Amino acid sequence: MTAKKLKRMDVDYVDAILIVDNKGKIVYSARYNPRFDEDFYNKIINTNYLEAYPTLASEESTITQCLAQGAPVYKNNQVFYDYAGRLFNTQNLTIPIIQSGKVLGAVELSKDITRIQDLSEKHKKVQSVEAYLIKNANHNRKYSNAKFRFEDIITQNREMLENINKAKLIADSPSSVLIYGETGTGKELFVQSIHNQSSRRSMPFIAQNCAALPETLFESILFGCVKGAFTGAEDKQGLFEIADGGTLFLDEINSMSMNLQAKLLRVLQDGVVRRIGDAKDRKVDVRIIAAMNMEPMDAINKRYIREDIFYRLSVTSIKLTPLRKRKEDIPLFVDYFIKKYNTVLKKRVKGISKEVETLFYIYHWPGNVRELQHVIEGAMNIVKGGNIEMKHLPVYLSETAENVSFYEEIEDIQPLNEVVEVVEKKMILKALEKAGGNVSKAGKLLNLPRQTLQYKITKYKIEIE
């Protein structure tokens, strides 16, 4: 992000700095404005930022957007309450922390722009943050019908095709399903496809991220509450009642507390829920599909998930294959994303260069399909037309290609001539740079005759400045 663009954003000073990891956990918080309570904000370290600011809708949060997009996000007005019920209106600049293509976290710079009218009756102090959220608890879930179907899944990988066939077979079963795989492998794509393949497709599909809410609040949202259960509480259905007859998708189930997992187990076994503060059980017919981004045995050993609930959820389990193990799908995704962003960005990009194609094939893709999508989108924002070249790729990716040791660490067998061409071109470029563009000197550094080097320069279309 350029200094010119920052100037237009009018962030001439900051009142607060917040740093979160890629799960949204606060790892650093510094508050410089006297309106901010220093002791309070010291206490929120190691908690999820949505727990510290519970009325902040996840999809409206600059932090959520930054972590999801892996790109800077600016917002001129973000109104929210902290957990003490105090109102703030801030101007935010949120910048991702990225290493080797993986979003490790984000840094948010905030400027307090709260005005007197923000503190009016319309935005008065919340008497019960929990009651407010129970009443308006739609910010971390989706009520809309699932939009994806199995035909939307892009793959020619044998394991993924087997996963699709397996998912189709169990789609109409009432049994619970556990889908696991790394971030960016398409878990919700499978979940929605299963729902749309089932006889429940005309009934509610509700998705809830288990990592987005604190335990006390999450329990109310899952099971509902009755009037008087806590300060400001009203009769309210929980997700299980709302999803009755349909599908409830619990994402990042390993982030749910052990205590809440025990209560969830009762619902899975008996098919009944009891609202908080109520003495009556309510029968529900809900198909549960859960997902997590780690291996189940690791989650059990690290006590992220109870063993009994794992076995109850994983009546059928599906493990999604990471992109590095389904390289044959890369050309399909590249073609799909180029067509998509040609339409969105009104471009006429034809494809990717041979060099980029080779790099894509040998790169590890820690962010999986989502990372590939962001790389294509980013490149297409700066390429004018023709093919995407190495110079259009994010800096971290082009620097990876320049690192010769990277090619020594490749686990898979790759087409030798393609790998050699990529490394050879990089070495020629480095030698020419060191020789100041002098072909004869570069030839000596590479131990190549001048004529041979000149041929390779022409072959690789290297421009000498």
C-alpha positions, 0 to 999 in steps of 0.5 A, spaced: 500 500 500 503 506 497 504 512 502 499 516 497 494 511 498 495 512 505 494 519 505 488 519 502 485 514 508 487 520 512 490 516 518 494 521 520 495 518 527 493 512 531 489 511 538 490 503 538 494 498 535 492 491 535 495 484 533 492 478 532 494 471 530 491 467 524 485 465 528 483 471 531 487 471 538 489 477 540 497 477 541 498 484 542 494 490 544 496 497 545 492 503 547 494 510 547 487 514 547 485 516 554 478 513 553 481 506 552 481 503 559 488 500 559 487 495 564 481 492 560 485 491 554 491 488 557 486 483 560 484 481 552 490 478 550 490 471 548 482 472 547 479 472 540 478 479 538 470 477 537 470 475 544 473 482 546 468 486 541 462 481 542 457 486 538 462 486 532 459 482 526 464 478 524 463 479 516 463 487 518 470 486 521 476 489 518 480 483 521 476 478 519 476 481 512 484 482 512 485 474 515 480 472 509 483 476 503 490 476 505 490 483 503 490 490 507 483 493 509 481 500 510 474 502 513 472 509 515 467 507 520 466 501 524 461 502 530 462 497 536 461 496 543 467 492 547 465 487 552 464 492 558 458 495 553 462 502 551 461 504 544 467 506 540 467 508 532 474 507 529 477 508 523 481 502 521 487 500 517 488 493 517 494 489 514 496 482 514 502 478 516 504 474 511 510 469 510 511 464 504 504 465 502 501 463 509 497 469 513 500 468 520 496 474 523 494 481 522 496 488 525 490 493 526 491 501 526 485 504 529 483 512 530 478 513 535 473 518 531 467 517 536 462 523 536 457 526 541 451 523 536 454 516 536 453 516 544 446 518 543 440 514 545 441 510 538 447 507 541 447 508 548 451 503 553 449 496 552 446 493 559 447 486 557 452 485 551 450 477 552 442 479 551 444 484 545 448 478 542 442 473 543 437 478 540 442 479 534 446 473 533 446 472 526 453 475 525 457 469 525 452 464 521 449 463 514 441 462 514 441 462 506 440 456 503 447 453 501 449 455 494 454 450 492 453 443 489 457 437 487 458 439 480 461 446 482 467 442 485 473 443 481 478 436 480 480 431 476 484 428 482 483 421 484 482 421 491 478 428 491 473 424 486 472 418 491 471 423 496 465 426 492 462 419 490 463 418 498 459 424 499 454 423 494 452 416 497 451 419 504 448 425 502 441 423 504 443 419 511 441 422 517 448 420 520 453 426 522 459 427 518 466 430 519 470 433 514 477 435 515 483 438 511 487 444 511 485 451 511 483 452 504 481 445 501 474 447 500 470 444 506 464 448 506 464 447 499 463 439 500 458 441 506 453 445 502 454 440 496 452 434 501 446 438 504 443 440 497 444 433 495 440 431 500 432 431 501 433 436 506 435 441 501 429 445 501 430 446 509 434 451 513 442 450 512 445 454 517 453 455 518 456 457 525 464 458 526 465 455 533 471 459 534 468 466 533 464 466 540 466 465 547 463 459 551 457 462 555 455 466 549 455 460 544 451 456 549 445 461 548 446 461 541 446 453 540 441 451 545 437 458 546 434 461 552 428 463 556 426 470 559 429 471 565 435 466 564 440 472 565 439 480 565 436 482 559 434 475 556 428 474 552 425 467 549 429 465 544 430 459 539 437 456 538 441 454 532 438 447 533 431 449 533 432 454 527 435 448 523 430 443 525 429 439 519 435 441 516 442 441 516 447 445 522 454 446 519 459 447 525 466 449 523 472 449 527 469 444 532 475 443 535 475 450 537 469 449 541 470 448 549 470 441 552 464 443 557 460 445 551 462 439 547 459 434 552 452 438 552 453 437 544 453 430 545 447 429 549 443 433 543 447 428 538 445 422 542 438 424 544 435 429 539 433 434 544 435 441 546 434 444 553 434 452 552 438 456 558 434 457 564 428 452 561 426 445 564 423 443 558 426 439 553 425 440 545 425 435 540 429 437 534 431 433 527 437 436 525 443 433 521 450 435 524 456 436 519 462 438 523 469 440 520 476 442 522 482 444 519 487 438 523 488 431 523 482 428 528 487 424 532 492 430 533 485 434 536 484 428 541 491 428 543 491 435 544 485 435 548 481 440 542 476 435 542 473 429 546 474 422 544 466 420 545 464 426 541 469 425 535 466 418 534 459 420 534 460 426 529 465 421 525 460 416 523 462 418 516 468 422 515 471 425 509 479 427 509 480 433 503 486 432 499 491 439 500 493 442 493 500 440 493 498 433 493 493 434 487 497 438 482 493 435 476 488 440 479 492 446 478 491 448 471 483 447 472 483 452 477 488 457 474 483 457 468 477 457 472 480 463 476 483 467 470 476 466 467 472 469 473 477 475 474 477 477 467 469 478 468 470 481 474 476 486 473 474 486 465 481 484 463 483 479 457 488 475 460 489 469 456 493 464 461 500 464 465 507 463 462 511 457 462 515 459 467 509 461 472 506 454 470 512 450 472 513 454 479 505 453 480 507 446 479 513 445 484 510 450 489 508 447 496 501 451 496 501 452 504 494 456 503 491 451 498 486 453 493 485 459 497 492 461 496 492 460 489 486 464 488 489 470 491 495 469 487 491 469 481 487 475 483 493 479 485 496 478 479 490 480 474 490 486 478 496 489 475 497 485 468 494 488 462 493 483 458 496 476 455 499 472 460 501 472 467 508 472 468 513 472 474 513 479 475 506 479 476 506 474 482 506 476 489 513 478 492 514 472 496 512 467 491 517 470 486 522 470 491 521 463 492 522 461 485 529 465 486 531 461 491 535 455 488 535 451 495 527 451 494 528 446 488 533 442 492 527 441 497 522 438 492 519 432 494 515 430 488 518 428 482 517 433 477 518 434 469 526 435 469 526 439 463 521 444 466 525 444 473 532 445 469 529 451 465 526 455 471 533 454 475 537 455 468 533 462 467 534 464 474 542 463 474 542 467 467 539 473 470 543 473 477 549 472 473 547 478 468 545 482 474 552 481 477 556 482 471 552 489 469 549 486 463 555 484 460 554 477 456 561 475 456 563 477 463 556 473 465 558 467 461 565 467 465 561 466 471 556 461 469 562 457 465 559 458 458 561 460 452 559 467 450 555 464 444 551 459 448 549 464 453 547 468 448 543 463 445 539 461 452 538 469 453 534 469 446 531 462 448 528 465 455 527 472 452 531 475 457 532 483 456 538 486 457 538 493 460 
